[in-house]
Amino acid sequence: MNIKKIREDFPILNQKFNNNELVYFDNAATTQKPQQVIDAVSDYYQKYNANVHRGLNFLSQKATDKYEEAHEKTAKFINAEGIKEIVFTKNASESLNLAAYSLGEKISSGDEILISVMEHHSNIVPWQMLAKRKKAKLNFVNITSDGRLDLDDFEKKLNKKTKIVALTKASNILGTINPLEKISKTVKDNGSYFVVDAAQSVPHTKTNVKKIDADLFAFSAHKMLGPTGIGVLYGKEEILKEMNPFLTGGDMISKVSLKEATWNKLPWKFEAGTPNIAGAIGFGEAIDYINKIGIENIEEHEKALLEFGLKKLKEIDKINLYGPEKEPRTGIISFNLKNVHPHDVAQILDENAIAIRSGNHCAQPLMEKLKVDGVARISFYLYNTKEEIEKFVNAIDQTKKVFGV
Ligand SMILES: Cc1ncc(COP(=O)(O)O)c(C=O)c1O
């Protein structure tokens, strides 16, 4: 991988802030966009802006082709059967809300839903709402002391009442990669539906939805070089067929009378109203970009950064690191400096043009489990370098001096 050349594709990285080159370490929140993606979005607006699935004019035809092509590229990228299994939403959160709302119709009073304490709020709150609506019980798989999914606790809490299991493939704080391929058979043998939050895994590792054998599988384009406002819900065809739409309106309809309506074919049944056409086209371009570099190469590069980053951070005195000691884990490192609030750490780093994230990272139950109010987090992507990690470590030294740590 030629990182120098890759970085040239990202205009935002070639700017200076406070006379410093930008170090962007907040990729778990959102990633930067290459010029190719920016151009694809701009091309749509400049050259063939039109609505999709509506007009017979040539502009609408081209927009429709490109919009559907983005579904095809997504299907191929995660090894789905085809575009009927790929629903575009606005983000992973909407995908998980769709899952909880529509699959949730299968839940009755007394049923159980099983998630884990390491979930992002987007994979907690929709299930909480569903459990309240249906008078069902929401159970939580615990984590081990080294930040992994507690598989013994999982086996204990999975029972015949468990109708849905919804787990993250990778934690946005601990970096833990959960062995979902291993446990999906147990979930299926139990007769439960399996929903996966893949927001932090699809951008970083090769995905094969058939191997994970998930019924529904959610992720966001903006965390993988694509535009904001476009997300994906993959669903097995037979499951999506069984589910009712989440949102209703234009384009998701086959026939409407004054009394009732029937639904369009998959995936359009789940895409009500004018979609984010530019976002979808930009996402298609982002997938092309990742394919050109090679997702395996990206994964290997991030692994090297993670290893280097962990080694450097472990050498720092008075630092707490969170997450498993060893692989498998993704390119995320969360930490706290003793007696320094993570927001203060983020602020000093920001003065050095190093963008990180601090706070509870939309995972308050996990914060409670870790007994902290928040953590500082760095997260890598294909354009980051070891030199940037060295700059970051120097800035941490400076932060420690400022706060007398
Ligand atoms: C693990 C995880 N799930 C879900 C989400 C929600 O993604 P989005 O904000 O794109 O809906 C995030 C975002 O950070 C995440 O890290």
The ligand as a Tripos MOL2 file, in Angstrom:
@<TRIPOS>MOLECULE
LIG
   16    16     1     0     0
SMALL
NO_CHARGES

@<TRIPOS>ATOM
      1 C1        -20.7320    0.0990   16.8840 C.3       1 LIG1
      2 C2        -21.5770    1.1930   16.3140 C.ar      1 LIG1
      3 N1        -22.8520    0.9490   16.0020 N.ar      1 LIG1
      4 C3        -23.6500    1.8720   15.4600 C.ar      1 LIG1
      5 C4        -23.1900    3.1460   15.2290 C.ar      1 LIG1
      6 C5        -24.1200    4.1450   14.6480 C.3       1 LIG1
      7 O1        -23.6870    4.5590   13.4030 O.3       1 LIG1
      8 P1        -24.3800    5.8050   12.6950 P.3       1 LIG1
      9 O2        -24.1140    6.9920   13.5770 O.co2     1 LIG1
     10 O3        -23.7220    5.9080   11.3850 O.co2     1 LIG1
     11 O4        -25.8240    5.5050   12.6380 O.co2     1 LIG1
     12 C6        -21.8760    3.4770   15.5570 C.ar      1 LIG1
     13 C7        -21.3570    4.8360   15.3580 C.2       1 LIG1
     14 O5        -20.3650    5.2410   15.8750 O.2       1 LIG1
     15 C8        -21.0530    2.4690   16.0960 C.ar      1 LIG1
     16 O6        -19.7760    2.7160   16.4210 O.3       1 LIG1
@<TRIPOS>BOND
     1     1     2 1
     2     2     3 ar
     3     2    15 ar
     4     3     4 ar
     5     4     5 ar
     6     5     6 1
     7     5    12 ar
     8     6     7 1
     9     7     8 1
    10     8     9 2
    11     8    10 1
    12     8    11 1
    13    12    13 1
    14    12    15 ar
    15    13    14 2
    16    15    16 1
@<TRIPOS>SUBSTRUCTURE
     1 LIG1         1 GROUP 0 **** ****
